[in-house]
């Protein structure tokens, strides 16, 4: 695939950003169906994917924190009612 897509003749930044892009899409819902045409587009895509991962993990963290607070409030309320 390297020769077919002529990756071996690209500069180091393009090859590195392609590898990074591919590796990130392996564990996120991102895909590589849209192909950036140069290293700047590819780096922009990588930044967007990383931003999406950060935002999604923050969202999950906020939901987890809210659920823990609700559980603590419910526990405290049940303790108060039992007295």
N, CA, C and O of each residue as an XYZ file, in Angstrom:
332
protein
N       0.817     -1.198      0.000
C       0.000      0.000      0.000
C       0.854      1.251      0.000
O       0.432      2.304     -0.479
N       2.056      1.131      0.540
C       2.939      2.293      0.575
C       3.323      2.720     -0.844
O       3.320      3.908     -1.167
N       3.651      1.737     -1.685
C       4.037      2.050     -3.053
C       2.821      2.455     -3.877
O       2.887      3.379     -4.688
N       1.702      1.749     -3.657
C       0.493      2.043     -4.434
C       0.009      3.468     -4.208
O      -0.389      4.152     -5.150
N       0.045      3.913     -2.950
C      -0.405      5.271     -2.644
C       0.748      6.276     -2.654
O       0.562      7.444     -2.312
N       1.924      5.824     -3.043
C       3.114      6.673     -3.179
C       3.473      7.395     -1.880
O       3.902      8.549     -1.888
N       3.287      6.690     -0.775
C       3.627      7.277      0.519
C       5.140      7.346      0.692
O       5.643      8.226      1.391
N       5.870      6.427      0.063
C       7.314      6.394      0.232
C       8.034      7.602     -0.369
O       9.182      7.868     -0.013
N       7.390      8.326     -1.261
C       8.017      9.509     -1.854
C       7.571     10.806     -1.176
O       8.041     11.888     -1.528
N       6.669     10.696     -0.211
C       6.203     11.880      0.530
C       7.234     12.256      1.589
O       8.104     11.456      1.935
N       7.128     13.480      2.099
C       8.068     13.914      3.131
C       7.758     13.256      4.473
O       6.709     12.633      4.635
N       8.654     13.394      5.416
C       8.547     12.722      6.705
C       7.303     13.166      7.477
O       6.639     12.338      8.100
N       6.982     14.448      7.444
C       5.804     14.950      8.153
C       4.529     14.297      7.630
O       3.665     13.916      8.420
N       4.400     14.165      6.329
C       3.222     13.535      5.747
C       3.135     12.064      6.143
O       2.056     11.581      6.487
N       4.254     11.349      6.098
C       4.244      9.925      6.469
C       3.917      9.750      7.941
O       3.143      8.863      8.300
N       4.499     10.591      8.807
C       4.228     10.494     10.229
C       2.761     10.829     10.527
O       2.107     10.113     11.285
N       2.249     11.901      9.942
C       0.860     12.282     10.215
C      -0.111     11.249      9.645
O      -1.182     11.054     10.218
N       0.221     10.586      8.546
C      -0.615      9.518      8.011
C      -0.661      8.341      8.978
O      -1.727      7.782      9.236
N       0.492      7.971      9.509
C       0.544      6.871     10.472
C      -0.232      7.216     11.741
O      -0.958      6.380     12.278
N      -0.076      8.449     12.218
C      -0.809      8.882     13.410
C      -2.315      8.884     13.154
O      -3.094      8.422     13.987
N      -2.711      9.398     12.017
C      -4.124      9.427     11.645
C      -4.696      8.012     11.602
O      -5.768      7.753     12.150
N      -3.987      7.109     10.955
C      -4.461      5.726     10.855
C      -4.584      5.102     12.238
O      -5.575      4.430     12.523
N      -3.592      5.311     13.103
C      -3.623      4.677     14.420
C      -4.755      5.221     15.280
O      -5.365      4.470     16.040
N      -5.042      6.505     15.172
C      -6.143      7.080     15.951
C      -7.482      6.534     15.473
O      -8.366      6.267     16.287
N      -7.640      6.366     14.170
C      -8.918      5.859     13.658
C      -9.151      4.401     14.028
O     -10.261      3.896     13.865
N      -8.128      3.720     14.521
C      -8.288      2.326     14.897
C      -9.033      2.159     16.219
O      -9.616      1.102     16.461
N      -9.027      3.163     17.068
C      -9.732      3.029     18.349
C     -10.733      4.144     18.596
O     -11.113      4.386     19.742
N     -11.162      4.819     17.557
C     -12.224      5.827     17.645
C     -13.231      5.568     16.532
O     -12.959      4.795     15.613
N     -14.388      6.210     16.612
C     -15.357      6.049     15.528
C     -14.989      6.828     14.265
O     -15.778      6.882     13.321
N     -13.823      7.420     14.239
C     -13.394      8.161     13.051
C     -13.048      7.187     11.923
O     -12.768      6.012     12.163
N     -13.074      7.685     10.724
C     -12.742      6.833      9.589
C     -11.725      7.528      8.701
O     -11.406      8.701      8.898
N     -11.226      6.798      7.734
C     -10.292      7.385      6.779
C     -10.888      7.352      5.381
O     -10.146      7.253      4.403
N     -12.203      7.433      5.261
C     -12.841      7.433      3.947
C     -12.601      8.741      3.207
O     -12.571      8.762      1.977
N     -12.431      9.816      3.938
C     -12.097     11.103      3.338
C     -10.598     11.268      3.493
O     -10.075     11.255      4.607
N      -9.919     11.421      2.390
C      -8.470     11.459      2.424
C      -7.960     12.886      2.320
O      -8.199     13.553      1.314
N      -7.261     13.368      3.345
C      -6.619     14.674      3.226
C      -5.590     14.651      2.099
O      -4.988     13.612      1.829
N      -5.392     15.766      1.459
C      -4.527     15.833      0.289
C      -3.095     16.270      0.597
O      -2.206     16.082     -0.233
N      -2.858     16.848      1.773
C      -1.489     17.258      2.128
C      -1.308     17.142      3.634
O      -2.250     16.819      4.358
N      -0.097     17.406      4.099
C       0.198     17.202      5.522
C      -0.556     18.171      6.416
O      -0.855     17.828      7.560
N      -0.875     19.365      5.939
C      -1.624     20.316      6.757
C      -3.061     19.852      6.960
O      -3.599     19.953      8.063
N      -3.674     19.352      5.912
C      -5.032     18.809      6.031
C      -5.038     17.588      6.944
O      -5.951     17.413      7.751
N      -4.022     16.751      6.815
C      -3.961     15.556      7.655
C      -3.754     15.939      9.116
O      -4.409     15.374      9.993
N      -2.862     16.883      9.399
C      -2.662     17.319     10.779
C      -3.921     17.970     11.345
O      -4.242     17.790     12.520
N      -4.633     18.724     10.513
C      -5.903     19.298     10.957
C      -6.884     18.191     11.328
O      -7.574     18.282     12.343
N      -6.945     17.139     10.499
C      -7.833     16.013     10.771
C      -7.458     15.326     12.072
O      -8.330     14.987     12.871
N      -6.178     15.121     12.288
C      -5.714     14.497     13.527
C      -6.092     15.352     14.730
O      -6.536     14.822     15.748
N      -5.921     16.669     14.628
C      -6.301     17.568     15.733
C      -7.791     17.500     16.022
O      -8.199     17.509     17.183
N      -8.601     17.432     14.984
C     -10.050     17.333     15.170
C     -10.422     16.023     15.859
O     -11.262     16.010     16.759
N      -9.803     14.932     15.439
C     -10.096     13.634     16.050
C      -9.689     13.638     17.525
O     -10.434     13.160     18.380
N      -8.502     14.180     17.821
C      -8.060     14.260     19.209
C      -8.982     15.154     20.038
O      -9.278     14.846     21.193
N      -9.430     16.251     19.451
C     -10.381     17.129     20.149
C     -11.683     16.395     20.427
O     -12.257     16.523     21.509
N     -12.141     15.636     19.460
C     -13.360     14.852     19.651
C     -13.211     13.838     20.766
O     -14.130     13.645     21.563
N     -12.061     13.192     20.825
C     -11.820     12.233     21.904
C     -11.831     12.930     23.260
O     -12.398     12.414     24.224
N     -11.206     14.098     23.333
C     -11.150     14.856     24.580
C     -12.547     15.306     25.012
O     -12.910     15.172     26.180
N     -13.311     15.825     24.093
C     -14.665     16.289     24.410
C     -15.548     15.121     24.823
O     -16.307     15.230     25.786
N     -15.457     14.002     24.105
C     -16.269     12.833     24.444
C     -15.900     12.296     25.822
O     -16.785     11.962     26.609
N     -14.612     12.209     26.124
C     -14.216     11.702     27.437
C     -14.633     12.659     28.548
O     -14.981     12.213     29.641
N     -14.606     13.960     28.292
C     -15.083     14.929     29.278
C     -16.578     14.773     29.518
O     -17.048     14.879     30.650
N     -17.318     14.522     28.449
C     -18.763     14.299     28.564
C     -19.059     13.062     29.403
O     -19.920     13.101     30.282
N     -18.356     11.971     29.142
C     -18.550     10.745     29.912
C     -18.167     10.969     31.371
O     -18.841     10.472     32.274
N     -17.099     11.709     31.603
C     -16.675     12.011     32.967
C     -17.726     12.833     33.711
O     -18.005     12.579     34.883
N     -18.303     13.812     33.030
C     -19.335     14.641     33.667
C     -20.560     13.808     34.024
O     -21.132     13.991     35.098
N     -20.968     12.910     33.157
C     -22.113     12.044     33.439
C     -21.802     11.117     34.613
O     -22.645     10.919     35.487
N     -20.605     10.553     34.634
C     -20.207      9.677     35.737
C     -20.199     10.432     37.051
O     -20.659      9.915     38.069
N     -19.678     11.655     37.037
C     -19.657     12.474     38.245
C     -21.073     12.795     38.719
O     -21.352     12.735     39.916
N     -21.955     13.131     37.804
C     -23.344     13.429     38.175
C     -24.033     12.197     38.764
O     -24.778     12.310     39.737
N     -23.790     11.041     38.189
C     -24.390      9.811     38.719
C     -23.871      9.504     40.122
O     -24.640      9.065     40.977
N     -22.590      9.726     40.370
C     -22.027      9.507     41.706
C     -22.606     10.481     42.715
O     -22.877     10.101     43.854
N     -22.800     11.728     42.319
C     -23.414     12.697     43.221
C     -24.851     12.305     43.547
O     -25.275     12.418     44.697
N     -25.608     11.846     42.548
C     -26.977     11.401     42.801
C     -26.998     10.203     43.742
O     -27.843     10.122     44.634
N     -26.072      9.277     43.541
C     -25.998      8.107     44.418
C     -25.687      8.528     45.852
O     -26.280      8.002     46.794
N     -24.756      9.478     46.026
C     -24.421      9.964     47.370
C     -25.598     10.685     48.014
O     -25.856     10.496     49.203
N     -26.316     11.506     47.255
C     -27.494     12.196     47.799
C     -28.580     11.208     48.201
O     -29.216     11.351     49.245
N     -28.777     10.214     47.363
C     -29.784      9.193     47.664
C     -29.393      8.406     48.905
O     -30.250      8.093     49.731
N     -28.140      8.086     49.046
C     -27.658      7.370     50.227
C     -27.853      8.211     51.477
O     -28.305      7.710     52.507
N     -27.507      9.509     51.384
C     -27.677     10.405     52.529
C     -29.146     10.534     52.900
O     -29.486     10.525     54.083
N     -30.030     10.654     51.900
C     -31.469     10.767     52.162
C     -32.011      9.501     52.819
O     -32.803      9.585     53.758
N     -31.599      8.342     52.343
C     -32.042      7.085     52.948
C     -31.543      6.959     54.382
O     -32.246      6.428     55.241
N     -30.341      7.441     54.639
C     -29.808      7.411     56.007
C     -30.607      8.321     56.913
O     -30.883      7.960     58.057
N     -30.991      9.508     56.424
C     -31.781     10.454     57.210
C     -33.185      9.901     57.497
O     -33.724     10.112     58.583
N     -33.762      9.209     56.543
C     -35.103      8.639     56.733
C     -35.098      7.485     57.726
O     -36.093      7.243     58.410
N     -33.997      6.784     57.804
C     -33.940      5.629     58.705
C     -33.753      6.047     60.150
O     -33.940      5.228     61.049
N     -33.392      7.290     60.401
C     -33.223      7.764     61.777
C     -34.534      8.121     62.315
O     -34.634      8.547     63.465
